[in-house]
């Protein structure tokens, strides 16, 4: 009989092993793997192996996430830290300055709008108490950067739209973690407790300022820490710094995820100057974040008990349709006059490529545990099931939009006057063309360099 630790390692090994094999097959075919990783986890979940049709013949328990104790939560937090840090570490500061205004609007205001509107819709549609509805909505309000990056090749011809979507998803990662934590504090209030808006506003401001301050301080100090460190330990040290940044920010009352995001951006653009060091760090963190990403998605699938009737399924589909419709509404309103600078194809891509990903998958089990702790296990199951379906449907829909948007018939549409002028300027000035290409260099510059060398 295996002890608790051995059992947890066995379950983790099963999910990670099958997940890596599946991700490898899909990677070769340039197919986003998020959907299939979730479905792989679902195959090991009680949805299938504990279904009455199966249990009448045989009783099987392949993976029991509950028996793994705190290991899944640790992996989720670790994955969030690494994905947020890697995302901003790979972000060129010139790109950050160019697209930060619109991307920040989409990330911050968009998440808040989604949380409020989708929370109200979920309250009436699924008959969820309003606080639980807002908590649930905050989890699915942000896009997932790890999923967005999968569309790099499909949307290579729509560089501006893709870059904005990427930068938005990077900003979304810490915000999609920060907002649910605020609602969790409200969840633990005892009945009749006094709610002080200014107190929560102050706490929110403290989380932001302390998080930004910690990230800046550690990010600027990174260069000194690297002196005297052997090259092979450089990536490992930076990973440790990301964890320390998160812990210190939490310790002073700040947002750990926001601190990690700022630290990654500052360390990459101001503290680490050697290109060789950057490449080693990126290779190391890409491999580690890939392992954690696969683990988080398969763990979520294995934790879901996706047993629902036709009515519940139809309601979730309808809810997802409203999620899709809401995105272009606030996108166009936030862009204002900027939308004239983008083609119709770019607007369409920015409107409908908004997959939910790792932040939602990592946060929902943590949220579910909190909901169970206040005596609402049925509510927790409902929230997990809806979030699982929204992630699945959003990735599927975004993939279809990306495939359609990459077709030649859409890419070869008529140019706007501004785009034509830009093309003419590029022809007149080769230096300007080179600079423009550098400006559009994004989070996958390593991949592009490899492709160039092969060519």
C-alpha positions in Angstrom: 0.0 0.0 0.0 1.5 3.3 -1.0 1.8 6.1 1.5 0.3 9.5 0.9 3.4 11.1 -0.6 4.1 8.1 -2.9 0.5 8.2 -4.0 0.6 11.9 -4.8 3.8 11.5 -6.8 2.2 8.6 -8.7 -0.9 10.6 -9.6 1.3 13.6 -10.7 3.5 11.3 -12.8 0.5 9.9 -14.6 -0.9 13.3 -15.5 2.5 14.9 -16.4 3.7 11.9 -18.4 0.6 11.5 -20.6 0.4 15.3 -20.8 3.9 15.7 -22.2 3.4 13.0 -24.7 0.2 14.6 -25.9 1.6 18.1 -26.0 4.6 16.8 -28.0 2.3 15.3 -30.7 0.2 18.4 -31.0 3.3 20.7 -31.0 4.6 18.9 -34.1 1.3 19.7 -35.9 1.2 23.3 -34.6 -2.1 22.7 -32.8 -2.9 24.5 -29.5 -2.9 21.8 -26.8 -4.9 23.4 -24.0 -8.2 21.8 -25.0 -6.7 18.4 -25.3 -4.8 18.7 -22.0 -8.0 19.5 -20.2 -9.8 16.6 -21.9 -6.9 14.3 -21.0 -7.3 15.3 -17.4 -11.0 14.7 -17.7 -10.4 11.1 -18.8 -8.8 10.5 -15.4 -11.6 12.3 -13.5 -14.7 10.9 -11.8 -16.7 12.2 -14.8 -15.9 9.0 -16.7 -14.3 6.4 -14.4 -17.0 7.0 -11.7 -19.9 7.1 -14.0 -22.7 4.6 -13.1 -22.4 2.9 -16.4 -18.7 2.1 -15.7 -19.0 1.4 -11.9 -21.6 -1.3 -12.5 -18.9 -3.4 -14.1 -15.7 -2.2 -12.5 -14.5 0.3 -9.9 -11.4 2.3 -11.0 -9.5 5.2 -9.4 -6.7 6.3 -11.7 -6.1 9.8 -10.3 -7.5 11.3 -7.1 -6.6 15.0 -6.9 -8.0 15.3 -3.4 -5.5 12.6 -2.1 -2.6 14.8 -3.4 -3.1 17.2 -0.5 -1.5 20.6 -1.0 0.7 19.6 -3.9 -1.7 20.7 -6.7 -2.1 24.2 -5.0 1.6 24.5 -4.7 2.1 23.7 -8.4 -0.6 26.2 -9.4 1.0 29.0 -7.5 4.4 28.1 -8.8 3.0 28.0 -12.4 1.3 31.4 -12.0 4.6 33.0 -10.6 6.7 31.5 -13.5 4.2 32.3 -16.3 3.8 36.0 -15.1 7.6 36.4 -14.6 8.5 34.7 -18.0 5.9 36.8 -19.8 7.2 40.2 -18.7 10.9 39.0 -18.8 10.4 38.3 -22.5 8.7 41.6 -23.2 10.8 44.2 -25.0 10.5 47.6 -23.2 10.0 49.4 -26.5 7.0 47.2 -27.3 5.8 47.8 -23.8 5.9 51.6 -24.2 4.2 51.4 -27.6 1.3 49.1 -26.7 1.0 49.5 -22.9 -1.7 52.2 -23.0 -4.3 50.2 -25.0 -3.2 46.9 -23.5 -3.5 48.2 -19.9 -6.9 49.5 -20.7 -8.0 46.1 -22.0 -6.3 44.3 -19.1 -7.4 46.5 -16.2 -10.7 48.1 -17.2 -11.6 45.0 -19.3 -11.2 42.7 -16.3 -13.3 45.0 -14.0 -16.1 45.3 -16.6 -16.1 41.6 -17.2 -16.2 40.9 -13.5 -19.2 43.1 -12.9 -21.2 42.4 -16.0 -20.5 38.6 -16.1 -21.1 38.4 -12.3 -24.5 39.9 -12.6 -25.4 37.6 -15.6 -24.1 34.5 -13.7 -26.2 35.6 -10.6 -29.4 35.5 -12.6 -28.6 32.7 -15.1 -27.2 30.1 -12.7 -28.9 31.3 -9.5 -25.6 31.9 -7.8 -25.4 34.2 -4.8 -24.1 37.6 -5.9 -20.8 37.4 -4.0 -20.0 34.0 -5.4 -21.1 35.2 -8.8 -18.5 38.1 -8.7 -15.9 35.7 -7.4 -16.5 33.3 -10.3 -16.6 36.1 -12.9 -13.3 37.5 -11.7 -11.6 34.2 -12.3 -12.7 34.0 -16.0 -12.3 37.8 -16.8 -8.7 37.7 -18.0 -7.1 36.1 -21.0 -4.3 33.5 -20.7 -0.9 34.4 -22.1 0.3 30.8 -22.4 -2.7 30.1 -24.7 -2.3 33.3 -26.7 1.3 32.5 -27.6 0.1 29.4 -29.4 -1.4 31.6 -32.1 2.0 33.2 -33.0 2.4 31.4 -36.3 -1.2 31.5 -37.3 -1.4 35.3 -36.9 2.2 36.1 -38.1 0.7 38.5 -40.7 -1.3 40.4 -38.2 1.6 41.6 -36.0 0.0 44.6 -34.4 -3.2 42.9 -33.3 -1.2 39.9 -32.1 1.2 42.0 -30.1 -1.6 43.9 -28.4 -3.4 40.6 -27.5 -0.1 39.3 -26.1 0.7 42.3 -24.0 -2.8 42.4 -22.7 -2.6 38.8 -21.7 0.6 39.4 -19.8 -1.0 42.3 -17.8 -4.0 40.1 -17.3 -2.1 37.4 -15.4 -1.4 39.4 -12.2 -4.8 41.3 -12.3 -6.7 38.0 -12.8 -5.1 36.8 -9.6 -5.4 40.0 -7.7 -9.1 40.7 -8.2 -10.3 37.2 -7.0 -8.2 37.5 -3.9 -10.1 40.7 -3.0 -13.4 38.9 -3.3 -12.1 36.0 -1.2 -11.5 38.5 1.7 -15.2 39.5 1.4 -16.2 35.9 1.3 -14.7 35.3 4.8 -16.6 38.1 6.4 -19.0 36.9 9.1 -22.7 37.7 8.7 -23.5 41.2 9.9 -19.9 42.4 9.7 -19.3 46.0 8.7 -18.2 46.4 5.1 -15.9 49.5 4.8 -15.4 50.5 1.1 -12.5 52.8 2.0 -10.7 50.1 3.9 -10.8 47.7 0.9 -9.8 50.6 -1.5 -6.8 51.2 0.8 -5.9 47.5 0.8 -6.2 47.4 -2.9 -3.9 50.4 -3.2 -1.5 48.9 -0.8 -1.4 45.7 -2.8 -0.6 47.7 -5.9 2.0 50.1 -4.5 3.8 47.5 -2.4 3.8 45.1 -5.3 5.2 47.6 -7.8 7.7 48.9 -5.2 9.0 45.4 -4.4 9.2 44.4 -8.1 11.1 47.6 -9.0 13.6 47.3 -6.0 14.4 43.6 -6.7 14.4 44.0 -10.5 17.0 46.8 -10.3 19.1 44.9 -7.9 19.3 41.8 -10.1 22.5 42.9 -11.9 24.5 43.0 -8.7 23.3 39.6 -7.6 24.6 38.1 -10.8 28.2 39.2 -10.1 30.3 36.2 -9.2 27.6 33.7 -10.2 28.6 30.9 -12.5 26.8 31.0 -15.9 25.0 27.6 -15.4 23.4 28.9 -12.2 22.2 32.2 -13.8 18.7 30.9 -14.8 18.2 29.1 -11.5 19.1 32.2 -9.6 16.6 34.3 -11.5 13.9 31.7 -10.9 14.7 31.9 -7.2 14.5 35.7 -7.4 11.0 35.4 -8.9 9.9 33.3 -5.9 11.6 35.6 -3.4 9.9 38.6 -5.0 6.5 37.0 -4.7 7.2 36.1 -1.0 8.5 39.5 0.0 5.6 41.3 -1.7 3.1 39.1 0.1 5.0 39.7 3.4 4.6 43.5 3.2 0.9 43.3 2.1 1.5 43.8 -1.6 0.4 41.8 -4.7 2.9 39.0 -5.2 1.9 38.5 -8.8 2.2 42.2 -9.7 5.6 42.4 -8.0 6.8 39.4 -10.0 5.5 41.0 -13.3 7.4 44.3 -12.6 10.5 42.4 -11.5 10.6 40.4 -14.7 10.1 43.5 -16.9 12.8 45.6 -15.1 15.3 42.7 -14.8 15.1 41.8 -18.4 15.3 45.4 -19.9 17.6 47.2 -17.4 19.6 44.7 -15.3 20.5 41.8 -17.7 22.4 43.2 -20.7 24.1 40.1 -22.1 22.1 38.4 -24.8 23.6 35.1 -24.0 22.4 35.3 -20.4 18.9 36.2 -21.6 18.8 33.2 -24.0 19.9 30.8 -21.2 17.3 32.1 -18.8 14.5 32.0 -21.4 15.3 28.4 -22.4 15.4 27.2 -18.8 12.2 29.0 -17.8 10.3 27.9 -21.0 11.0 24.3 -20.1 10.0 24.7 -16.5 6.9 26.8 -17.3 5.8 24.2 -19.9 6.0 21.4 -17.3 3.9 23.5 -14.9 1.4 24.5 -17.6 0.8 20.9 -18.6 0.4 20.0 -14.9 -2.1 22.7 -14.1 -4.4 21.9 -17.1 -4.4 18.2 -16.6 -4.9 18.6 -12.8 -8.0 20.8 -13.5 -9.4 18.3 -15.9 -8.8 15.5 -13.4 -10.5 17.5 -10.6 -13.7 18.2 -12.5 -16.9 16.1 -12.1 -18.5 17.2 -15.3 -21.9 15.6 -14.9 -24.7 17.9 -16.0 -28.1 17.8 -17.7 -29.1 19.3 -21.0 -30.5 22.4 -19.3 -27.2 23.2 -17.5 -25.2 22.5 -20.7 -27.4 24.9 -22.7 -27.1 27.6 -20.0 -23.3 27.3 -20.1 -23.3 27.6 -23.9 -25.5 30.7 -23.7 -23.3 32.2 -21.0 -20.3 31.7 -23.2 -22.0 33.4 -26.1 -22.6 36.4 -23.8 -18.9 36.3 -22.8 -18.0 36.4 -26.5 -20.4 39.3 -27.3 -19.2 41.4 -24.3 -15.6 41.4 -25.5 -15.9 43.5 -28.7 -18.3 45.9 -27.0 -15.8 47.0 -24.3 -12.9 46.7 -26.8 -14.3 49.2 -29.3 -15.4 51.6 -26.5 -11.9 51.5 -24.9 -10.1 51.9 -28.1 -12.0 55.1 -29.1 -10.3 56.9 -32.0 -7.5 54.3 -32.1 -9.6 51.8 -33.9 -9.3 53.8 -37.1 -5.6 52.8 -37.1 -6.4 49.1 -37.4 -7.9 47.1 -40.2 -11.2 45.3 -39.9 -9.3 42.0 -39.6 -7.2 43.3 -36.7 -10.3 44.5 -34.9 -11.9 41.2 -35.4 -8.9 39.3 -34.1 -8.6 41.5 -31.0 -12.3 41.2 -30.4 -12.6 37.4 -30.6 -9.2 36.0 -29.6 -9.5 36.1 -25.9 -8.9 32.6 -24.6 -9.0 31.9 -20.9 -6.0 30.0 -19.8 -3.6 29.3 -17.0 -4.7 32.0 -14.5 -8.3 30.7 -14.6 -7.2 27.1 -14.4 -4.9 27.7 -11.5 -7.2 30.0 -9.5 -10.5 28.1 -9.8 -9.5 25.1 -7.6 -8.2 27.6 -5.0 -11.5 29.5 -5.2 -13.4 26.2 -5.0 -11.6 25.2 -1.8 -12.5 28.6 -0.2 -16.1 28.2 -1.2 -16.2 24.7 0.3 -14.6 26.1 3.5 -17.6 28.4 4.0 -20.0 25.4 3.7 -21.0 25.6 0.0 -19.6 22.4 -1.7 -22.4 22.3 -4.3 -21.6 25.9 -5.3 -17.9 25.0 -5.6 -18.7 22.2 -8.0 -20.9 24.5 -10.1 -18.2 27.2 -10.3 -15.4 24.6 -11.3 -17.6 23.1 -14.0 -18.6 26.4 -15.5 -15.0 27.7 -15.5 -13.8 24.4 -17.0 -16.3 24.7 -19.9 -15.6 28.4 -20.4 -11.8 27.7 -20.7 -12.5 24.9 -23.1 -15.0 26.8 -25.3 -12.9 30.0 -25.3 -9.8 28.2 -26.5 -11.7 26.4 -29.1 -13.4 29.5 -30.4 -10.2 31.5 -30.4 -8.4 28.8 -32.3 -11.2 28.8 -35.0 -11.0 32.6 -35.3 -7.2 32.5 -35.6 -7.4 29.9 -38.3 -10.0 31.9 -40.2 -8.0 35.1 -39.8 -4.9 33.5 -41.1 -6.5 32.5 -44.4 -5.1 34.3 -47.5 -8.5 35.6 -48.6 -8.7 37.7 -45.4 -5.0 38.6 -45.2 -5.1 40.0 -48.8 -8.0 42.4 -48.2 -7.8 46.1 -49.3 -5.4 48.3 -47.4 -6.4 51.4 -45.6 -4.7 54.7 -46.5 -2.6 54.7 -43.3 -1.3 51.2 -43.9 -0.5 52.1 -47.6 1.4 55.2 -46.4 3.4 53.1 -43.9 4.3 50.6 -46.7 5.5 53.5 -48.9 7.6 54.9 -46.1 9.2 51.6 -45.5 10.2 51.3 -49.2 11.7 54.8 -49.1 13.7 54.2 -46.0 15.4 50.8 -45.5 16.6 51.9 -42.0 13.0 52.7 -41.0 11.9 49.3 -42.2 14.6 47.6 -40.0 13.6 49.7 -37.0 9.9 48.8 -37.6 10.7 45.1 -37.6 12.6 45.6 -34.3 9.7 47.4 -32.8 7.4 44.5 -33.7 9.8 42.0 -32.1 7.8 40.3 -29.4 7.8 37.6 -26.8 8.8 34.9 -29.3 11.9 36.6 -30.6 13.9 33.5 -29.7 11.8 31.3 -32.0 12.1 33.8 -34.8 15.9 33.9 -34.5 16.0 30.1 -34.7 13.8 30.1 -37.8 16.0 32.7 -39.4 19.1 30.7 -38.7 17.5 27.6 -40.2 16.5 29.6 -43.3 
